[in-house]
């Protein structure tokens, strides 16, 4: 069903965002362990193959002479020779290995030991240490998984738990009459926005162009200006109404599309989207969070309610 697909999509996006550091630590641990095991397997294969195979050592180069090869090998195997006290090799030994002068059947055991020791010191041990650090970070992140308590779910869950600060939506309509049916649906939106214990206080509508009537805000209330989508937002009227409300405290805007959609009929989708975009721009200019709602179907636009609840933390 579409609602389930939407819920799963939203959950996946939230999970990826919250678990990204933990998943990154797990990925790093896996990559470091894989690199260490690859190097360990390469070293072990040298020894296992050497049981039934005789390694013959030699070298040739168009551009390098014996002294340069000796210098490069001394640099490459310096950690193994210094830290593990492994025997080194002289310039004469390197010259003796140069093809076609290399003596047939020369033992390659020393070079196998040097290669294995170098892999141990430069790859296996560092990668295991990095894997251990990534594992430690992974355990710490798993034990302290980040939970955003400002998320709408937790805000609704905690709303109204304290009796002295019960959540309430204080609605101030502008040039909009709300009948009993719409009032009931508005109360449902208040509960979706503020929690199941949320109340609703609906003031009388302010007439178009009139000054806002004085009113005392309920304790702990969130003030919401209510506009019809059919109205064209005007700075000198709707904007002044918002500004007057904001002088008394934080405000959010609810724009109801129900009447506009009913009036437009089949042409509703495109024109309603254009009008909603106009209202969003208008509210953004007035620095007021806005949600598009449908008082005839309060279950519509859940994403707007979620976004408004998230922004509410910033306007309290």
Number of C-alpha atoms within 10 A of each C-alpha: 5 7 8 9 10 11 11 12 12 12 12 12 12 12 11 13 10 15 15 12 17 20 15 14 20 17 16 18 23 15 15 21 19 16 16 23 16 14 19 17 11 14 19 13 12 17 15 10 11 14 9 8 10 13 17 15 20 18 15 15 10 5 6 10 13 19 14 12 18 19 11 12 14 17 11 14 18 17 17 23 18 11 10 13 10 16 11 16 14 11 14 11 13 19 18 17 19 18 14 11 12 18 14 12 10 14 13 14 16 13 16 17 17 21 17 20 21 20 20 18 15 14 18 23 14 15 22 18 15 17 24 15 15 21 18 14 18 21 15 12 16 14 9 9 13 12 9 11 10 14 15 23 17 13 19 21 13 16 19 20 13 9 7 9 12 18 28 26 24 22 25 26 23 24 18 17 16 17 8 9 10 17 17 16 17 24 20 20 24 25 20 21 26 28 24 16 17 21 19 21 18 17 14 15 18 17 14 13 13 11 12 17 11 6 8 6 16 15 12 15 21 23 23 23 20 24 24 22 23 18 15 13 19 12 14 9 15 21 16 16 22 23 16 13 18 16 9 11 12 17 24 25 23 24 23 23 23 18 14 18 18 11 11 13 9 9 10 14 11 9 13 17 12 11 18 18 13 15 23 20 14 19 20 12 11 15 15 21 22 25 25 24 24 24 23 18 14 20 14 14 13 16 11 15 23 17 16 20 23 18 18 20 12 9 14 13
